[in-house]
Amino acid sequence: MPSLDNEDIDRSSTKQSNYSATREEDVIKPISTSSKTISSDDFEKLYEGQPAWDIDQPQPEFVEIADQITGSVLDSGCGTGENALFFAARGCDVTGVDLLSTPIERATQKAADRSLEATFLQLDALKLSELNQKFDNVLDSGLFHVFSDEDRQRYVNELSRVMHPGAKLYLQCFSDKEPTGSGPRRISQEELHRTFDEGWEIESITPCHYLVREENNRQYTSGGPHAYFCVIRKH
């Protein structure tokens, strides 16, 4: 650790803006199925414990496509860093950013504990261009779907500013196949195509499931929340 209408792993990211969910007693209530950007206050409450998505391992969809990723990697809305650290262990030059200080502190400690080199920064994803750096790859596991329509477009514009031409965005978000309830807004394939219509090419959208903490499973579809895993290339 970090939106529009409401949207299968069948295989085995300072309070500056708003975004990344709740201890079990908190997450049982919907964080936001509305069109508003999820607030940083909501995310801070979640990090008082261990959020549903903080699973102490990378999301399986990112593991599956790992061989496609080389060079520099930005993990946008990195949380406590599991996806970022997975790619750091594979030799990638990794930077992770998150809105809140707590997950960044935890990610930094994990990197030290595992003797891995990775940079973790507290930064609003709506201000990614402040990094003054471009990347070969961007990871987004659970950030895209927390934004309002307006902030979503701001976010995509910021992504474009920090990606080399031909760089790829690997994005996992809640899908509209997941029933309304706990968690963020659901995203449709139509929304994805509309959002990345200009300056991007969607190479694939694959139905999958999010892996969540065992104690949170009962809040979602059996097997984990329905999601889409997308590979999107910047022109």
N, C-alpha and C positions, 0 to 999 in steps of 0.2 A: 504496500500500500503502500481511485480512483478512477440528449433525450427526446421524445415525441409521442407516438401511440403506445398502447400497452402490447410485447412478443414472448442435441441428445448427446458425457464422455461415454459413448457406447464402448469406446476403447479406454481399454484401460489406459493510488497514489495521493507553522504560523497561521494563523487564521487570517488569510488574506482574501479568500474568495469562498466558494462553497464546493465541497465534495466529500469520499470512501466510507456505515452500518452497525453493532450492538452486542453486548453480552447476551446470553440466551434470553433472559427475561425482557430485554429491550427489543431484540430483533423479531420477536414473535409478533409485534405490531408492525405493520408495513412502515418501512422507513420513508418511502415515497413512491407512490404509484401515480403521483400527479406529474404535471409538466414542469414543476419547479426544480431547480438545482438543489440537490441534497445539501444541507448546511454543514459547515465544519463542526458545529456544536453536536450534531447527531453523530458524526464520525468520532469525535472526542469521547463521547459516552461509550461507544463501542470499544474503543481502545482502553477503557478502564479495565476491561477484561481481555478476552481473546476473541476477535470477531469471527464470524462464521467462515470467512474466506481465508483466515490465517491458519493454514493446514499443516505448517511445518514441512512442506515439500512444494516443488513447483506444480502448477496445474498440468495434468497429463497431456493436454493438447499442445502445450509448448514443448514438452519433452519429445513428443512425436515428430515435430518439425525441426528439431534442433540441428540436424545436419544441413538445413537450408540457411542457417544463420552463421555468418562469419563477419569479422571486422568489428566496427563500433556498434554498441547497442545502447539505446535509451529505454529505460523502463519507466513509463509515464504512469504515475500513481502506483509506485512500487510497493506500498505497504511495508511490511517487515522484511522484504527483500528476497523471498525464496526464488522467484523466477529470475531475478537479476543475478543472484549468487550461483544459480545453476549454470548460467551462461558464462559467468566469470570463471567457474571451475573448468569450463571447456576452452578457456583461453581468449575469450572475447574481452574487448576493452569496454567495460560496463559503467554506465552512470544511471543511478536511480533517483527519481524525485518524487516527493509526496508533499501534500499541503501541510501535514501535521508534523510536529517535532517528535512525538512518541514513537511512531513507526520508524522514523529515520534513525532514532537512537537505537532501537532494537536491531535494525538492519546493519548498522555500523558495528554493533557488538557481535552479531553473527559473523560478519566478515572477519573480524579479528579472531574470534574463536576458531574459525575454520582456516585461518591463514590464507585468506583469499584477498586479492586486490580488486576493489570496486569502490566507486565514489558514490556517496549518498548525500543528497542535498534537500533541504527543506525549500520547496518552491511551488508556487501556484502553477498548475498545468495550463492555466489561461495566460501565462506569461513565459512560456517555454523559450521564446526568443531571447530572453535575458541570459540564457546559457551562452549565447554567442558562439555556438558550436553546431556543426551538422553531423548527422549520424547515418550509418549504412542501414540500420534496422531500428524500428521502434516496437516495443511491446506495450500492449494495453490490455491488462486483465482486470476488467471490472471498473474502469473509469468512465469510458464513453457513455455508459447508460445512466450515469448520475446527473447529467447536465440537462438544463432546460433547452428548449429549441434554440434560443438565442445564444446561450453559452456553448452549446454543442458546435455551432458554426464557428464561434470564436476559437474553440479548441482545435478544430480541424485546420483553421487558418494558421494557428500557432504550430501545429504539427508540420505543416508544409514548410514553414520557415526554418525548421531544424532538421530537415531531411534532405540528403543529396538527391539529385535527379536519379531515378531508378531505384531509390531506396524503398524498402517494404515495411508496411505497418502490419503487425500481427495482432489482431484485435479479437478479444473474446468478450461477449456481452450477453445479458439475459435476452432470451427470445420471446416472441409473442406466443409461443407454444406453452410457456409456463403460466399456469392459472394466476389470476390476480390474487395478491396476498402479500406476504413478507417480501422484503427486498426492494430493489429499484424499479424503475420503469422498464416495461417490456419493449423490445425493439423488433420491428418487422424487417424483412428483407427489402421491402419497398423503401423504407426509411433509409436503409444503408445505401441503396443505389442512388437515392435522391441526394443524400448528404455528400457522397463521393462522386458526384456526377461530373464535375469539372476539375481537371488537373490531376485526376486519379484514374486508375483502372482496377476494378475489383477482379482479382484472379480467381478467387473461390470463396464461397460461403458454405460452411459445413455444419449441419446440425450436430450438437454435442450436448454434454452436461457439465456443469460446474461440479467440482469436488468440494464439498464443504465439511466442516467439522462434524463428527458423528452425532454430537448432541443437538445439532441443528437440522439433521436430516428430516425429522418429522414435519418441519415447516414447509417442505418443498416436495416436488414430484419424486417418486421413488427413483433412486439412482442419481439424485442431485438435480438442481434447477436446470430446466431446459435453457440452452444457450446456442449462440452461433459463434463459430470460429472462422474468422475472415483473414484472408491474405490480400492486401491492397497495395498496389504499386503506385508510387508518385511519378508523374510524368517528368 
